[in-house]
Amino acid sequence: MVVCWQIQIQIQIQLELNVVCMSHVTAASTFEMHNALALVLSHPSHVASLSTLARILQNTLSHPSEAKFRNIRLGNKKVQEEIVGVDGAIDFLQVRCSFGMP
């Protein structure tokens, strides 16, 4: 459970920063992000999903000008299991960072 809370805290911090991916954050989009994250947390495999989301967000923070870090291949097995298969995960990424889903 400690790892899960650490990941939740990391994502919450990144939600609050909102500088790299979204300079136009509104109250509505923040509300959407929190709702999407709540859906992720309600999923049985939320720990793996949060870990993957945190890694994706860290990549966007580390490489803000590189579009390749804001695109996700939906056919990737890990993405299928930890993002596509988890309610709220794709919505979170699309609202948070305007992610492309080729």
C-alpha positions as CSV (number, residue, x, y, z in Angstrom):
1,M,0.0,0.0,0.0
2,V,2.9,2.4,0.6
3,V,3.9,2.3,-3.1
4,C,0.3,2.9,-4.1
5,W,0.1,6.1,-1.9
6,Q,3.5,7.3,-3.2
7,I,2.2,7.0,-6.8
8,Q,-1.0,8.7,-5.8
9,I,0.9,11.6,-4.2
10,Q,3.2,11.9,-7.2
11,I,0.2,12.1,-9.6
12,Q,-1.6,14.5,-7.4
13,I,1.5,16.8,-7.3
14,Q,1.6,16.6,-11.1
15,L,-2.1,17.4,-11.3
16,E,-1.5,20.5,-9.2
17,L,1.4,21.7,-11.2
18,N,-0.4,21.7,-14.5
19,V,2.4,23.7,-16.2
20,V,4.0,21.5,-18.7
21,C,1.1,19.9,-20.6
22,M,-1.7,22.3,-20.0
23,S,-1.3,26.0,-19.7
24,H,-5.0,26.5,-20.2
25,V,-6.3,24.4,-17.2
26,T,-9.8,25.3,-16.2
27,A,-11.9,24.3,-13.2
28,A,-13.8,21.9,-15.5
29,S,-10.7,20.2,-16.8
30,T,-9.3,19.8,-13.3
31,F,-12.7,18.3,-12.3
32,E,-12.5,15.9,-15.3
33,M,-9.0,14.8,-14.3
34,H,-9.9,14.1,-10.7
35,N,-13.0,12.1,-11.9
36,A,-10.9,10.1,-14.3
37,L,-8.3,9.4,-11.6
38,A,-11.1,8.3,-9.2
39,L,-12.2,5.8,-11.9
40,V,-8.6,4.5,-12.2
41,L,-8.4,4.1,-8.4
42,S,-11.6,2.0,-8.3
43,H,-10.1,-0.6,-10.7
44,P,-8.6,-3.8,-9.2
45,S,-5.2,-3.3,-11.0
46,H,-5.0,0.4,-10.1
47,V,-1.5,0.1,-8.7
48,A,0.0,-0.9,-12.1
49,S,-2.1,1.7,-13.9
50,L,-1.0,4.5,-11.5
51,S,2.6,3.4,-12.0
52,T,2.3,3.5,-15.8
53,L,0.5,6.9,-15.6
54,A,3.2,8.3,-13.4
55,R,5.9,7.1,-15.8
56,I,4.0,8.6,-18.8
57,L,3.6,11.9,-17.0
58,Q,7.2,12.0,-15.8
59,N,8.3,11.5,-19.5
60,T,6.1,14.5,-20.5
61,L,7.6,16.6,-17.7
62,S,11.1,15.6,-18.6
63,H,10.6,16.2,-22.4
64,P,7.9,18.8,-22.7
65,S,8.8,19.8,-26.2
66,E,8.9,16.3,-27.7
67,A,5.5,15.3,-29.1
68,K,6.5,11.6,-29.1
69,F,6.1,11.5,-25.3
70,R,2.4,12.6,-25.6
71,N,1.4,9.8,-27.9
72,I,0.6,6.3,-26.8
73,R,0.4,3.2,-29.0
74,L,-2.9,1.6,-28.0
75,G,-1.9,-1.7,-29.5
76,N,1.0,-2.1,-27.0
77,K,0.3,-5.1,-24.6
78,K,1.2,-3.2,-21.5
79,V,-0.8,-0.1,-22.6
80,Q,-3.8,-2.4,-23.3
81,E,-3.6,-3.9,-19.8
82,E,-2.8,-0.9,-17.7
83,I,-4.3,2.0,-19.6
84,V,-6.9,0.9,-22.2
85,G,-8.4,-1.8,-19.9
86,V,-8.7,0.6,-16.9
87,D,-11.7,3.0,-16.9
88,G,-10.6,6.6,-16.6
89,A,-6.9,6.1,-17.6
90,I,-7.2,7.3,-21.2
91,D,-9.6,10.1,-20.2
92,F,-7.1,11.2,-17.6
93,L,-4.2,11.4,-20.2
94,Q,-6.3,13.1,-22.8
95,V,-7.5,15.8,-20.4
96,R,-4.2,16.2,-18.6
97,C,-1.8,16.3,-21.5
98,S,-3.9,16.3,-24.7
99,F,-2.5,12.9,-25.5
100,G,-2.8,11.5,-29.0
101,M,-4.1,7.9,-29.4
102,P,-2.9,6.7,-32.8
